[in-house]
Amino acid sequence: QVQLVESGGGLVQAGGSLRLSCAASGRTFSSYAMGWFRQAPGKLRDIVATISWSGGSTYYANSVKGRFTISRDNAKNTVYLQMNSLNPEDTAVYYCAAAYYGRNPISTTQYDSWGQGTQVTVSS
């Protein structure tokens, strides 16, 4: 029921920062939990962070905890991923996703809608 478009990816030096944005269509955005996933070449798509519909509850993968921050602005139908202290292991295509059920779903199977992905490349 929601369409998602990611933006903000690019090439950044190790130690640098990027902010990804995910723009959602429709008035039902606030009813969905949101997640960021990433997938490197030849690897599985894996959870990065999730945020509940109200923004009051979040989850972070251990690999990004303390470096990344997920947030949402329901008035703007947008979810963000602030990425700091980037390293080459963060290089991947980053996907935004929406889940109608679940407060902080961490499995890809729990999500109803996906964006097209945005490439993040961190040089060493």
LUMVEXDREN-820626 format. One line per field, with one value per residue (C-alpha): residue in three letters; x, y, z. Coordinates in pm, 1 decimal. Layout:
<pts>
type <- (ALA_...)
c1 <- (X_...)
c2 <- (Y_...)
c3 <- (Z_...)
</pts>
This chain:
<pts>
type <- (GLN_VAL_GLN_LEU_VAL_GLU_SER_GLY_GLY_GLY_LEU_VAL_GLN_ALA_GLY_GLY_SER_LEU_ARG_LEU_SER_CYS_ALA_ALA_SER_GLY_ARG_THR_PHE_SER_SER_TYR_ALA_MET_GLY_TRP_PHE_ARG_GLN_ALA_PRO_GLY_LYS_LEU_ARG_ASP_ILE_VAL_ALA_THR_ILE_SER_TRP_SER_GLY_GLY_SER_THR_TYR_TYR_ALA_ASN_SER_VAL_LYS_GLY_ARG_PHE_THR_ILE_SER_ARG_ASP_ASN_ALA_LYS_ASN_THR_VAL_TYR_LEU_GLN_MET_ASN_SER_LEU_ASN_PRO_GLU_ASP_THR_ALA_VAL_TYR_TYR_CYS_ALA_ALA_ALA_TYR_TYR_GLY_ARG_ASN_PRO_ILE_SER_THR_THR_GLN_TYR_ASP_SER_TRP_GLY_GLN_GLY_THR_GLN_VAL_THR_VAL_SER_SER)
c1 <- (0.0_304.5_566.4_921.3_1210.4_1557.3_1809.3_2132.2_2373.6_2712.4_3086.5_3241.4_3582.3_3627.2_3536.6_3290.8_2914.6_2607.9_2238.6_1996.7_1636.3_1334.8_1031.2_698.0_377.2_28.3_-140.7_-88.6_284.8_239.3_74.1_393.7_705.3_1006.0_1336.8_1667.9_1838.8_2159.4_2299.3_2657.8_2745.1_2710.7_2570.8_2228.5_2007.1_2045.0_1885.3_2048.4_1789.9_1416.2_1181.7_825.3_532.3_547.6_925.6_936.2_1110.1_1420.3_1644.2_2000.7_2220.7_2527.5_2752.8_2605.9_2505.2_2651.2_2731.9_2395.7_2073.2_1730.3_1456.5_1126.5_917.3_561.4_451.0_694.3_633.8_1007.9_1244.5_1615.8_1933.3_2219.1_2543.5_2857.7_3207.5_3161.1_3403.1_3448.1_3243.4_2940.9_2959.3_2630.6_2303.4_2076.1_1703.7_1415.9_1117.0_774.7_596.5_232.3_260.4_531.3_680.4_1044.3_1055.2_1403.8_1325.6_1281.5_973.0_791.5_798.4_528.0_695.0_1050.3_1234.7_1464.9_1781.9_2060.5_2430.7_2667.1_3037.6_3300.0_3658.4_3951.0)
c2 <- (0.0_225.9_305.1_387.2_568.5_589.5_864.1_998.5_721.3_782.8_751.9_855.2_825.9_594.3_777.4_1000.4_1033.5_1002.9_1050.9_833.6_934.1_722.8_901.9_720.8_778.0_767.1_877.0_542.4_591.6_644.2_301.5_119.2_23.3_109.0_-61.6_-16.8_-320.3_-356.7_-606.9_-637.1_-823.0_-1196.5_-1149.3_-1179.8_-881.0_-805.1_-578.5_-247.3_-67.8_-47.9_209.0_169.1_356.8_621.8_647.7_553.4_219.5_137.6_-157.1_-162.5_-438.4_-481.6_-387.4_-36.4_32.5_359.9_473.4_480.3_649.8_578.8_839.0_922.9_1227.5_1113.3_1462.7_1442.5_1072.8_1018.2_790.6_865.3_675.8_888.1_697.2_813.3_668.1_473.0_196.9_-15.0_-296.5_-66.3_-72.6_-212.3_-130.0_10.4_-59.4_105.0_-113.7_-80.8_-334.9_-308.1_-563.0_-571.8_-295.4_-351.0_-632.4_-750.0_-1013.6_-935.1_-1159.1_-923.8_-630.5_-543.2_-279.6_-212.5_69.2_25.3_67.5_323.3_244.0_335.6_292.1_360.4_387.1_287.5)
c3 <- (0.0_19.3_-242.7_-133.8_-301.2_-144.8_-204.1_-58.4_-144.2_-298.1_-255.9_73.1_236.4_532.6_850.5_671.1_693.9_474.2_533.3_342.9_289.1_202.4_65.7_97.1_-91.2_50.8_369.5_544.1_604.5_978.1_1010.4_908.4_1090.8_876.9_824.7_650.4_502.0_306.4_61.4_-56.2_-379.2_-328.0_22.1_181.2_238.5_608.6_866.2_949.2_1164.1_1228.4_1376.0_1499.4_1348.6_1620.9_1620.8_1987.4_1946.1_1742.1_1669.8_1537.8_1408.8_1625.4_1335.9_1313.9_1672.8_1792.2_1438.1_1258.9_1362.4_1217.1_1241.8_1079.5_1009.3_952.6_855.1_562.5_490.9_518.0_707.0_743.3_813.3_941.9_892.4_1071.8_1101.7_781.5_692.7_378.2_533.5_511.3_131.8_0.9_-164.7_104.1_91.2_268.4_359.1_522.1_742.4_840.7_1122.0_1384.0_1593.0_1499.0_1243.8_1152.6_889.1_521.5_516.8_753.8_513.2_263.6_46.6_-69.1_-235.0_-532.5_-328.1_-322.0_-351.2_-69.3_-136.9_129.3_10.4_229.9)
</pts>
